[in-house]
């Protein structure tokens, strides 16, 4: 009788230890997932700030470069795509489109010396540069959090708890676009 009681106590203690470990791992995964969501929110705020600057920048440039309507239209479309995107992956794709349009706009600006000297344009350009820096920092932080989360759900025994609890890999990383490594050409 005493041996059975000892076996039952050992089994109960092992079950409690296993349950405690399971809960601890699951709580850590929830924390990691929420850190990814918080990092994404910061990226989203920075992207929205930049999207809010675009109309002012476009209006300023329009007054100087009336015949560059294709670039203005591309900027407007890219901004609309960013604002209408719902998921992080859609926003990442729309952001890449906006990056390209802004790059083309800056090439056009090089061809208009009066525009480059315009005080309003310079202020907007400085704000845009500040936004780009914030976006770069927040992208890096977001990618780090996604990497930490993905690592945690792949480690043993976390992978068992993750699969039992419905945690899945997050592949919504910010990546460099293939053409982004080539510097734009400025012709004078």
Helices and strands as residue ranges (DSSP letters): H 2-64, H 69-84, H 88-110, H 113-117, H 119-154, H 158-165, G 178-181
